[in-house]
Amino acid sequence: MARTLVFRLVALLASAPLAAEAGVVSITLPSDQGALKAGTGMEVTQRACQMCHSVDYITMQPRGGEAQWRGVVNKMIKVFGAPIGDEDARVIVEYLSREYGAGR
């Protein structure tokens, strides 16, 4: 099943002449073939991360410890603007470092 993401064009077109015509843009992505490992925090991780990318992006990352995964999650929040709260970020880091850590 293909996922459809809907983006509202607000900030980028706010000062552009086309801003009045800005509406909803819809794109269809290919179906996600990946799956996260079962475990505590998997649902939170899947929900938060799949807002922007497939789980394949997670499973293809180099294995690392808690500091590495904390850095990745912080980058997604601070650089890419992922809307993830502090508690969910903590759960995601714990899950990723446990299930996709260096020793896995």
C-alpha positions, 0 to 999 in steps of 0.5 A: 500500500502506497503512503501519501504525504501531504505538505502545506506550502506555507513558509516557502511561498509566504512572500512569493507571488504564487502564495495566494494560489498555494494549496495542498501538494500531494505525492505518492511514495512507494510502499515501505518494504522494511520493518522494525524489530519488535520491542519496547519503543518500536511503535513510537519509533515507527510513528515518529520516524515514518512521518518523514522517511521509511524504516529502511532508512533506519535499518540501513544505518551503521550500528552504534551505541546510545550516543550515536543514536541520540545524535541521529535523533537530535539531528532529525529534530533540530536540523530537519524539524521532526516534531518529536517531543522529549519523552518520545525522543528518549524512547526512540533513542533507547529503542534504537540503541537496544535493537540497532546498537553496535552489538546487534 
